[in-house]
Amino acid sequence: MKRLFVDLEICAKCEDCTVRCRHILHPVNNGIIPLRESVNFMIVCRRCEEAPCIKSCPFEAIDKQKDGVLKRYSMRCVSCKTCSWACPFGTIYPETIPYIFNRCDLCRGVVTESTLPMCVISCPHGGVRFEEIEPDPEKDLYLINDNLVVRSIHWRRDPVQTKKRS
């Protein structure tokens, strides 16, 4: 099955994201940046017990969900980036915390065999592709939903360290 594939290891090397989006409602026409944010929260975030990112936000715009994944409330967030600066591991990237927030719709219903998503066409470094790809945690390939696979180095808590602290 063909899916949108985002290689966050390539994306992290870009100085300035030039990816564009076909979605007319994206004010800066880039849906990949908030997609990167949500994937970073799911995969890269260390899920601190005493999360300094949450405590640092003056607008209570970031919270931890029941599954431990962070969520940013875009209607509260003013993009002050205090969460990013407070993260002791540097996993909340300032460039992925925009003031104007857009959701990627993964071009559902638009992409055909002959039509590629605009983000794929406009990414000059191959960080965003549309291809046959299957998730494989051994290769750091994670299925985010039925239409999206992401490559990112996943942080895992060492069970030995966790037991020692208990």
DONU-762935 format. One record per residue (C-alpha): x, y, z; residue number from 0. Coordinates in pm, 1 decimal. Example, Ala and Ser with C-alpha at 12.3 -4.5 7.8 and 13.67 -1.06 7.14 Angstrom:
BEGIN
((1230.0; -450.0; 780.0); 0);
((1367.0; -106.0; 714.0); 1);
***
This chain:
BEGIN
((0.0; 0.0; 0.0); 0);
((130.4; 344.8; -91.8); 1);
((153.0; 584.7; 200.7); 2);
((291.9; 922.7; 281.8); 3);
((638.1; 864.6; 426.8); 4);
((812.0; 1133.7; 631.6); 5);
((1176.5; 1077.0; 721.9); 6);
((1229.0; 1295.5; 1027.7); 7);
((1601.0; 1221.1; 1023.0); 8);
((1623.4; 1400.2; 686.0); 9);
((1378.8; 1673.8; 796.7); 10);
((1588.8; 1751.6; 1103.9); 11);
((1884.8; 1842.1; 881.9); 12);
((1695.9; 2110.3; 687.0); 13);
((1774.8; 2468.0; 783.5); 14);
((1444.6; 2597.7; 646.5); 15);
((1154.6; 2376.9; 541.3); 16);
((1053.3; 2452.0; 183.5); 17);
((777.6; 2191.5; 170.1); 18);
((447.0; 2326.2; 43.7); 19);
((93.5; 2197.8; 81.6); 20);
((-197.4; 2195.3; -160.4); 21);
((-450.4; 2260.3; 117.8); 22);
((-588.0; 2607.5; 48.7); 23);
((-661.1; 2679.6; 414.9); 24);
((-297.6; 2650.9; 526.6); 25);
((-198.3; 3018.0; 571.0); 26);
((170.8; 2954.4; 513.5); 27);
((90.5; 2652.6; 300.3); 28);
((293.8; 2399.5; 500.9); 29);
((116.9; 2113.8; 676.7); 30);
((436.7; 1915.5; 741.0); 31);
((553.0; 2131.3; 1035.2); 32);
((257.2; 2047.4; 1263.5); 33);
((274.2; 1688.8; 1141.2); 34);
((636.3; 1680.0; 1259.7); 35);
((525.9; 1822.1; 1596.5); 36);
((266.7; 1553.0; 1658.5); 37);
((504.5; 1276.1; 1548.5); 38);
((778.0; 1414.4; 1774.3); 39);
((534.2; 1408.6; 2065.4); 40);
((442.9; 1045.4; 1983.2); 41);
((786.8; 903.3; 1907.3); 42);
((1075.6; 1127.3; 2014.2); 43);
((946.3; 1278.6; 2340.2); 44);
((1090.0; 1118.6; 2655.0); 45);
((758.6; 1151.2; 2842.5); 46);
((912.5; 1290.2; 3159.3); 47);
((727.5; 1216.5; 3480.0); 48);
((771.2; 1576.2; 3600.3); 49);
((745.4; 1728.3; 3251.7); 50);
((916.7; 2070.2; 3263.1); 51);
((766.3; 2158.8; 2925.6); 52);
((416.7; 2141.7; 3073.2); 53);
((511.5; 2333.9; 3386.3); 54);
((688.1; 2605.7; 3187.3); 55);
((392.4; 2701.6; 2967.5); 56);
((241.5; 3027.2; 3095.9); 57);
((-81.9; 2961.8; 2906.3); 58);
((-137.9; 2594.8; 3000.8); 59);
((-131.2; 2512.4; 2631.4); 60);
((51.9; 2181.9; 2661.0); 61);
((-67.8; 1878.6; 2850.2); 62);
((4.4; 1508.4; 2884.1); 63);
((-269.1; 1273.3; 2766.3); 64);
((-354.9; 947.1; 2944.1); 65);
((-119.8; 752.5; 2714.7); 66);
((168.6; 986.4; 2806.0); 67);
((178.9; 1162.2; 2467.8); 68);
((192.0; 1541.9; 2482.6); 69);
((-82.4; 1751.5; 2328.0); 70);
((-59.1; 2120.4; 2241.3); 71);
((-381.0; 2320.4; 2252.3); 72);
((-345.7; 2552.7; 1955.5); 73);
((-615.4; 2793.0; 2077.4); 74);
((-412.7; 2858.0; 2396.0); 75);
((-63.2; 2850.5; 2246.3); 76);
((97.9; 3180.8; 2151.4); 77);
((415.9; 3015.9; 2022.4); 78);
((631.1; 3158.8; 2302.4); 79);
((835.8; 2837.3; 2280.4); 80);
((894.9; 2812.1; 2657.0); 81);
((804.5; 2441.9; 2631.4); 82);
((1080.7; 2398.0; 2376.5); 83);
((1339.5; 2577.6; 2590.1); 84);
((1230.0; 2393.1; 2905.3); 85);
((1262.8; 2045.5; 2753.1); 86);
((1582.7; 1902.6; 2906.7); 87);
((1629.4; 1664.2; 2613.8); 88);
((1566.3; 1907.0; 2327.3); 89);
((1286.7; 1697.5; 2180.5); 90);
((1036.8; 1981.7; 2137.8); 91);
((1183.4; 2158.5; 1838.4); 92);
((1108.8; 2533.5; 1830.8); 93);
((1044.9; 2530.4; 1455.2); 94);
((759.4; 2283.7; 1503.3); 95);
((567.0; 2503.6; 1749.7); 96);
((406.2; 2758.5; 1513.7); 97);
((151.7; 3019.2; 1619.3); 98);
((-70.2; 2944.7; 1321.1); 99);
((-149.1; 2576.8; 1345.2); 100);
((-247.8; 2360.9; 1048.9); 101);
((-331.4; 1993.3; 1040.0); 102);
((-204.3; 1776.1; 759.7); 103);
((-494.3; 1589.5; 596.2); 104);
((-249.6; 1350.8; 422.0); 105);
((-418.9; 1442.1; 92.6); 106);
((-683.4; 1177.6; 154.8); 107);
((-911.6; 1151.5; -144.3); 108);
((-681.0; 1364.6; -359.6); 109);
((-381.1; 1143.9; -430.3); 110);
((-400.9; 905.8; -724.4); 111);
((-141.4; 695.0; -903.8); 112);
((-67.1; 992.1; -1131.1); 113);
((-99.2; 1272.3; -872.5); 114);
((154.5; 1311.9; -594.0); 115);
((96.9; 1526.5; -284.7); 116);
((242.9; 1877.9; -310.9); 117);
((463.4; 1810.8; -6.0); 118);
((629.9; 1522.1; -190.5); 119);
((682.5; 1729.4; -504.1); 120);
((820.1; 2030.8; -314.8); 121);
((1060.7; 1851.2; -75.9); 122);
((1403.5; 1886.3; -239.9); 123);
((1581.2; 1645.4; -3.3); 124);
((1352.3; 1340.4; -18.2); 125);
((1234.5; 1376.0; 340.1); 126);
((872.2; 1346.6; 228.9); 127);
((780.3; 1071.6; -11.9); 128);
((474.9; 877.6; -130.4); 129);
((567.0; 513.2; -169.8); 130);
((503.3; 149.4; -86.5); 131);
((630.0; 125.1; 270.0); 132);
((552.8; -88.7; 569.0); 133);
((625.4; -10.2; 933.3); 134);
((931.2; -181.1; 1079.7); 135);
((1038.7; -77.0; 1430.9); 136);
((1376.2; -249.1; 1374.6); 137);
((1441.5; 11.3; 1103.0); 138);
((1280.5; 296.0; 1304.7); 139);
((976.9; 301.6; 1071.4); 140);
((653.8; 367.8; 1262.3); 141);
((294.5; 356.1; 1144.9); 142);
((122.5; 672.2; 1267.4); 143);
((-208.0; 596.2; 1097.4); 144);
((-321.0; 395.3; 795.4); 145);
((-185.3; 656.4; 554.2); 146);
((137.9; 768.1; 723.7); 147);
((469.1; 602.4; 808.5); 148);
((744.2; 799.7; 979.0); 149);
((1112.4; 725.8; 1020.1); 150);
((1248.4; 855.4; 1345.6); 151);
((1478.2; 728.5; 1613.3); 152);
((1243.0; 623.5; 1890.5); 153);
((1348.3; 686.2; 2246.0); 154);
((1272.5; 401.4; 2480.3); 155);
((1295.2; 408.3; 2856.3); 156);
((1546.7; 153.8; 2982.5); 157);
((1347.4; -90.6; 3199.4); 158);
((1655.3; -154.9; 3416.3); 159);
((1685.0; 217.2; 3497.4); 160);
((1313.4; 239.0; 3571.0); 161);
((1328.8; -54.6; 3815.2); 162);
((1626.8; 95.6; 3999.7); 163);
((1433.7; 416.8; 4066.9); 164);
((1131.9; 233.7; 4209.3); 165);
***
